[in-house]
Amino acid sequence: MLFLNNHFHHWMDQLIFFAKFFDTHTYEWIMEQTNLYAKQKKIRHWQDVTIDELRAFIAILTGMGLHDEPATEMFWSSDMLFRVQPIADIMPVKRYEKIRQALHINDNSKTPKQGDKYFNKLYKIRPIVEKVNTEFMQQCASSTSQSIDEAMVIFKGRSSIKQYMPLKPIKRGFKVWVRSDSTVGYMYQIDIYTGKSDDGQTAAGLGGSVKYMFVYKGSGLSIPYMLVYCCRSARLSLPVWSLW
């Protein structure tokens, strides 16, 4: 019993930590946008999703990341060799598939067209990116020794923003700029790279824009005050007195 209690408290601590970045307001937003999209597309046999169902859905996605299955439906398989009971117990596979079909974070009907000055390749997920960035910065005490560098998120599907970086351990996926604590590795801010800008911005210019957004706009600290360790492209555009 002592082991079970300790195990329970361990998971509760993780849930409380996750809730600091993914709070009720975030679930409410996703719920509204998902139900709106289902109505816009007139998805058959749709029942409005609830916050509790979205929490369960996110839990399923997290659990799926810990198991490697040939296909999603195998988590609910009647063959016990493939079935993952803790996931199968959360919700029926048909309901999971319905929520996945309708899941949305922004209003599709308001998507700016390509060529519009407000066009953004990340429009569909922009509210979540901005939300987690805000929470990353609010849930910590910013240090004076930080790093701005590239990171890769593995992705093997099709996407116009997928990058190929042969010198990285993860060669194909999404390139993400990250501002983090250089000692403990805590992420303060992220920015997903969507490809070359229309103005043909060079690597040095790109590094400069990221540095400006992260340091001046994000952290609220000035370059002379904060020691910033940067990757090469960002360092090219930093003033000499700011380099470490």
Secondary structure, DSSP 8 states (H G I E B T S, - for coil): -HHHHHHHHHHHHHHHHHHHHS-HHHHHHHHHHHHHHHHHTT-TT-----HHHHHHHHHHHHHHTTS--SSGGGGG-SSTTT--HHHHTTS-HHHHHHHHHH--SS-GGG---TTSTT--TTTTTHHHHHHHHHHHHHTS---SEEEEEEEEEE--S--TT-EE-TTSSS-EEEEEEEEEETTT--EEEEEE--SS-TT---HHHHHHHHHIIIIIIII---TTTSEEEE-HHHHTTS-GGGB-
